[in-house]
Amino acid sequence: MDRWSWDSSHDSGQILTRQNGIKLYDGDDGTSFEDGILQLTPTKIIWTDSRNQNCNLMLSLSLIVQVEKTSGGIGKAPKLVLHLSRPDANKPPGPVAHSRNNFIRIGFKNHGDSEFYSAMMNALKNREWEKRPQQTSTQGGARPQNQGGRIKGGGIVGIERKIEQRHKEAEKNISVAFQDLTKLMDKAKEMVQLSQAISSKIKDKQGDISEDETIKFKSYLLSLGIPNPVTKETHGTGTHYHMQLARELSDSLVPELRKRDGIILLSDAYCMINRARGLEMLSPDDMINACKMFESMKLPVRMKTYDSGVSVIQLETHSEEKSVTQTVALVTDSESLTAQQLANLIEISVFLAKERLILAEKLGKLCRDDSVEGLRFFVNRFV
């Protein structure tokens, strides 16, 4: 909170966006600034107390190094986390003189965090404060200027000035690094779209390129990820969002399911989808809610939970009878199998291998030997 300063000018200038019901945090700690109006200009953020219009705080956008979004849960408001650089020594006074935190949280009780985040990222990208002349603060006083631009003074004062200068250089480097990361994020979607365009051109010229080369190159390109992932910013929230997400999951998982005998653990599918989505990661709750809509939307995949609690995603055409027949044949050829041995034979997870063995046992095809050596299954010769 020591980056905020009192704003008595009452001159907001151009307002890019405005949200009410805003609570300010000093790091993770709450503050007395619990209900206010948040305004964004090209150069600063202004917080005004809803009950006292004379209580105004200002935060310069030039201090922001990184911005994060955190989604709200049950009874919790969504928040923006602003990581900040050190304030200038001649910064105007504010509500807090010193703070141990280098970040603040802004809580949005009435939502609107996504709109404010988008507008603020655009303002940070434009960097208007660098294009406007610096105004000398009339509060706090200015440091005396030394002749010739040289810093005088030795001992502790000189050491402190050198340390402060190193801090400023480090913060500048960090700021530049995060700007480069933002540019990389912006370019990621363009790269995926470019990969799809190249793949289409290769497909159109299959006579000039061998089929094996085409497939191999396309797999490299398409492995970059999902080009336009479904997000809450683009598709809203609630049922509509989960329906669109269910279609995306189905389209992405069907090719992989066909390689894996038509079935995959839900946890494995979750990891695969998040790798493909890159920076737009899903929460477990959103994944499960979307998977529950597969059947009602008549998509070619289904989510199933076994009695043991293990959840899987499988093709609608996946046949348990065929799996049982294959499992019994493998057990017969090997005389007996453990879940680990079956998993190695058909290249599936140990959890799925155990479920297949248990399913065959329930149908009377196999019987078990549970001993100190572990759980082993044999062909049931008693029926």
C-alpha positions in Angstrom: 0.0 0.0 0.0 3.0 2.3 0.2 2.8 2.8 -3.6 -0.6 4.5 -3.3 -0.7 8.2 -2.8 -3.4 10.7 -1.9 -4.9 12.3 -4.9 -6.3 15.7 -4.2 -6.3 17.1 -7.7 -9.8 15.8 -8.6 -8.6 15.8 -12.2 -9.1 12.3 -13.5 -8.7 13.1 -17.1 -9.7 10.5 -19.7 -11.5 7.6 -18.0 -10.9 4.3 -19.8 -13.2 2.2 -17.5 -14.9 2.4 -14.1 -16.0 -0.3 -11.6 -17.7 0.0 -8.2 -17.7 -2.3 -5.2 -13.9 -2.3 -5.0 -11.9 -3.4 -2.0 -8.1 -2.8 -1.7 -5.6 -5.3 0.0 -2.1 -4.7 1.1 -0.6 -7.9 -0.2 -2.8 -10.6 1.3 -3.9 -8.4 4.2 -7.2 -6.5 4.3 -7.4 -2.7 4.6 -9.9 -0.1 5.7 -10.5 0.8 2.0 -13.4 -1.7 1.6 -16.0 -0.1 -0.7 -14.9 2.3 -3.4 -15.0 3.2 -7.1 -12.1 2.2 -9.3 -11.2 4.3 -12.3 -8.6 3.7 -15.0 -6.9 6.5 -17.0 -4.1 6.1 -19.5 -1.5 6.8 -16.8 -2.9 5.8 -13.4 -5.5 4.0 -11.3 -7.8 6.0 -9.0 -9.7 4.6 -6.0 -12.5 6.8 -4.5 -14.4 6.0 -1.3 -18.1 5.4 -2.1 -19.1 7.2 1.2 -16.5 10.0 1.1 -15.8 11.4 -2.3 -12.9 13.4 -0.8 -11.0 10.2 -0.1 -9.1 9.5 -3.2 -6.1 7.3 -3.8 -3.9 7.2 -6.9 -1.5 4.5 -8.2 0.7 5.2 -11.2 0.7 2.6 -13.9 4.4 3.0 -14.3 4.9 1.1 -11.0 3.1 -2.0 -12.3 5.5 -4.9 -13.2 3.0 -7.8 -13.6 -0.7 -8.4 -13.4 -2.4 -11.6 -12.4 -6.1 -12.6 -12.3 -7.5 -14.8 -9.6 -11.0 -16.3 -9.9 -13.5 -15.9 -7.0 -14.9 -18.9 -5.3 -17.9 -19.4 -3.1 -18.3 -16.2 -1.1 -15.1 -14.8 -2.5 -14.8 -11.9 -5.0 -12.5 -12.2 -8.1 -9.3 -10.2 -7.7 -6.5 -8.7 -9.7 -3.0 -9.0 -8.2 -0.6 -6.1 -9.1 3.1 -6.7 -8.6 4.8 -3.4 -8.2 8.2 -1.8 -8.4 9.7 0.3 -5.6 8.2 3.8 -5.3 10.3 6.9 -6.0 11.9 8.6 -3.0 10.0 11.8 -3.7 6.6 10.1 -4.1 3.7 12.1 -2.7 2.5 10.9 0.7 -0.1 8.2 0.9 -2.1 6.1 3.4 0.9 3.9 4.3 4.5 5.1 4.7 6.1 1.7 4.5 4.8 -1.8 3.5 6.5 -5.2 3.6 4.5 -6.2 0.5 5.6 -5.6 -3.1 2.1 -6.4 -4.4 -1.5 -5.4 -3.9 -4.8 -7.1 -4.5 -7.9 -5.4 -5.9 -11.2 -7.2 -5.0 -14.2 -6.8 -7.3 -17.3 -7.5 -5.2 -19.6 -6.7 -8.2 -17.4 -8.5 -10.7 -16.2 -6.5 -13.8 -12.7 -7.7 -13.2 -12.3 -9.1 -16.8 -13.2 -5.8 -18.4 -10.9 -3.8 -16.1 -8.1 -6.3 -16.7 -8.4 -5.9 -20.5 -8.5 -2.2 -20.3 -5.5 -2.0 -17.9 -3.4 -4.4 -20.1 -4.0 -2.1 -23.1 -3.0 0.9 -21.1 0.2 -0.8 -19.9 1.0 -1.7 -23.5 0.5 1.9 -24.7 2.7 3.3 -21.9 1.2 6.8 -22.1 3.1 8.0 -19.1 6.3 7.9 -21.1 4.8 10.1 -23.8 3.7 12.8 -21.4 6.0 15.4 -19.7 6.8 14.5 -16.1 5.2 16.9 -13.6 7.2 17.9 -10.6 5.5 16.9 -7.4 4.6 19.8 -5.0 4.5 17.5 -2.1 7.3 15.8 -0.2 9.9 18.1 -1.7 12.5 17.4 -4.3 16.0 16.2 -3.8 18.7 18.9 -4.2 20.5 18.5 -7.5 24.3 18.2 -7.5 26.4 20.1 -9.9 27.7 18.2 -12.9 25.3 15.3 -12.3 27.6 13.6 -9.8 26.3 12.2 -6.6 28.2 13.5 -3.6 28.5 11.9 -0.2 30.2 8.9 1.2 29.9 6.5 4.0 26.4 5.1 4.8 24.6 7.7 2.6 26.7 6.8 -0.4 26.2 3.0 0.1 22.4 3.5 0.5 22.3 5.5 -2.8 24.3 2.8 -4.6 21.9 0.1 -3.3 18.9 2.1 -4.3 20.3 2.6 -7.8 20.9 -1.2 -8.1 17.3 -1.8 -7.1 16.0 0.5 -9.8 18.1 -1.2 -12.4 16.9 -4.6 -11.3 13.3 -3.5 -11.4 13.8 -2.0 -14.8 15.2 -5.3 -16.1 12.3 -7.3 -14.5 9.8 -4.9 -16.1 11.3 -5.4 -19.6 11.3 -9.1 -19.1 7.6 -9.2 -18.3 6.9 -7.0 -21.3 8.7 -9.5 -23.5 6.7 -12.3 -21.9 3.4 -10.5 -22.7 4.5 -10.1 -26.3 5.3 -13.8 -26.5 1.8 -14.6 -25.1 0.3 -12.4 -27.8 2.3 -14.2 -30.5 1.4 -17.7 -29.3 -2.0 -17.7 -31.0 -0.6 -16.3 -34.2 1.9 -19.1 -34.3 -0.8 -21.7 -33.9 -2.9 -20.2 -36.7 0.2 -20.1 -38.9 0.8 -23.8 -38.2 -2.8 -24.6 -39.3 -2.3 -22.6 -42.5 0.9 -24.4 -43.3 -0.8 -27.8 -42.6 -3.6 -26.9 -45.0 -1.2 -26.0 -47.7 0.7 -29.3 -47.2 -2.5 -31.2 -47.4 -3.4 -29.5 -50.7 0.0 -30.5 -52.2 0.1 -34.1 -51.2 1.2 -35.1 -54.7 4.5 -33.2 -54.2 5.1 -34.5 -50.7 5.0 -38.1 -49.5 2.1 -39.0 -47.2 4.5 -40.0 -44.3 6.2 -36.6 -44.5 2.8 -34.8 -44.5 1.5 -36.6 -41.5 4.7 -36.2 -39.6 5.0 -32.5 -40.3 1.4 -31.8 -39.5 1.8 -33.6 -36.2 4.7 -31.3 -35.3 2.7 -28.2 -36.1 -0.6 -29.2 -34.5 1.1 -30.3 -31.3 1.5 -26.5 -30.6 -1.9 -26.7 -29.0 -5.5 -25.6 -29.3 -5.6 -22.5 -31.5 -8.6 -20.7 -29.9 -9.4 -22.2 -26.5 -12.8 -21.6 -25.0 -12.4 -19.1 -22.1 -14.8 -17.4 -19.7 -13.7 -14.1 -21.3 -14.9 -15.1 -24.7 -17.9 -17.4 -23.9 -19.1 -16.0 -20.6 -19.8 -18.2 -17.6 -22.3 -20.9 -16.5 -24.0 -23.5 -18.8 -23.1 -21.8 -22.1 -19.4 -21.8 -21.2 -19.4 -25.5 -20.1 -21.3 -26.5 -23.3 -18.7 -24.8 -25.6 -15.9 -26.3 -23.4 -17.5 -29.8 -23.7 -17.3 -29.5 -27.5 -13.7 -28.4 -27.4 -12.8 -31.3 -25.1 -14.6 -33.8 -27.3 -12.8 -32.6 -30.5 -9.4 -32.6 -28.8 -9.8 -36.0 -27.0 -11.3 -38.2 -29.7 -8.1 -38.6 -31.8 -6.2 -39.4 -28.6 -8.8 -41.9 -27.4 -8.6 -43.7 -30.7 -4.9 -44.3 -30.1 -5.6 -45.6 -26.6 -8.2 -48.3 -27.1 -11.0 -45.8 -26.6 -10.5 -45.0 -22.9 -8.3 -42.7 -20.8 -8.1 -41.6 -17.2 -9.9 -38.3 -16.4 -6.7 -37.1 -14.7 -4.6 -37.9 -17.8 -7.1 -36.2 -20.0 -7.0 -33.1 -17.7 -3.2 -32.9 -18.0 -3.3 -33.3 -21.8 -5.9 -30.6 -22.3 -4.1 -28.1 -20.1 -0.8 -28.8 -22.0 -2.7 -28.2 -25.3 -4.4 -25.0 -24.0 -1.0 -23.5 -22.9 -1.6 -20.3 -20.9 -5.4 -20.7 -20.8 -5.5 -23.4 -18.2 -8.7 -25.1 -17.0 -9.7 -25.6 -13.4 -10.7 -29.2 -12.3 -14.3 -28.1 -11.6 -14.7 -26.6 -15.1 -13.3 -29.8 -16.6 -15.7 -32.1 -14.7 -18.7 -29.9 -15.3 -18.0 -29.9 -19.1 -17.5 -33.7 -19.1 -20.9 -34.2 -17.4 -22.5 -32.6 -20.5 -21.1 -35.1 -23.0 -24.1 -37.4 -23.0 -26.8 -34.7 -23.0 -25.1 -33.0 -26.0 -24.8 -36.3 -27.8 -21.0 -36.0 -28.3 -18.9 -39.0 -29.2 -17.3 -39.3 -25.8 -18.6 -40.1 -22.3 -17.4 -39.8 -18.7 -17.7 -42.8 -16.5 -16.9 -43.4 -12.8 -16.1 -46.9 -11.6 -17.2 -48.3 -8.2 -13.7 -47.7 -7.0 -14.0 -44.0 -7.6 -11.7 -43.9 -10.7 -13.1 -41.6 -13.4 -12.4 -42.1 -17.1 -13.3 -40.6 -20.4 -14.1 -43.1 -23.2 -15.5 -43.1 -26.7 -19.2 -43.7 -26.9 -18.5 -46.7 -29.1 -16.1 -48.2 -26.5 -17.2 -51.8 -25.8 -16.7 -53.3 -22.4 -17.4 -56.8 -23.8 -14.5 -56.4 -26.2 -12.2 -55.2 -23.4 -13.2 -58.2 -21.2 -12.6 -60.6 -24.1 -9.2 -59.2 -24.8 -8.3 -59.2 -21.1 -9.4 -62.8 -20.6 -7.3 -63.8 -23.7 -4.2 -62.1 -22.3 -4.7 -63.7 -18.9 -5.1 -67.1 -20.6 -1.9 -66.7 -22.6 0.1 -65.7 -19.6 -1.6 -68.1 -17.1 -2.0 -65.2 -14.7 -1.5 -61.4 -14.6 -1.3 -58.6 -12.2 -2.6 -55.1 -13.0 1.0 -53.9 -13.6 1.7 -56.7 -16.0 -1.5 -56.1 -18.0 -0.7 -52.4 -18.1 2.7 -53.2 -19.6 1.2 -55.6 -22.2 -1.4 -53.2 -23.7 0.3 -49.9 -22.7 -2.4 -48.4 -20.5 -2.3 -47.0 -16.9 -2.2 -49.4 -14.0 -5.5 -48.0 -12.8 -7.3 -48.9 -16.0 -5.7 -52.3 -16.1 -6.9 -53.1 -12.6 -10.5 -51.9 -13.6 -10.4 -54.2 -16.6 -9.4 -57.2 -14.5 -12.0 -56.4 -11.9 -14.7 -56.0 -14.5 -13.8 -59.4 -16.0 -13.9 -60.9 -12.5 -17.4 -59.5 -11.9 -18.6 -61.2 -15.1 -17.2 -64.5 -13.8 -14.4 -64.7 -16.4 -11.5 -64.3 -14.0 -10.8 -65.1 -10.3 -8.3 -63.5 -8.0 -5.5 -64.6 -5.7 -4.9 -61.9 -3.1 -1.7 -62.8 -1.2 1.4 -61.2 0.3 2.8 -61.1 -3.3 -0.1 -58.8 -4.3 -3.3 -59.2 -6.3 -3.1 -61.6 -9.2 -5.9 -62.8 -11.6 -6.4 -66.2 -13.1 -8.9 -67.6 -15.6 -11.9 -68.8 -13.7 -12.1 -72.5 -14.3 -14.9 -73.1 -11.8 -17.7 -72.0 -14.3 
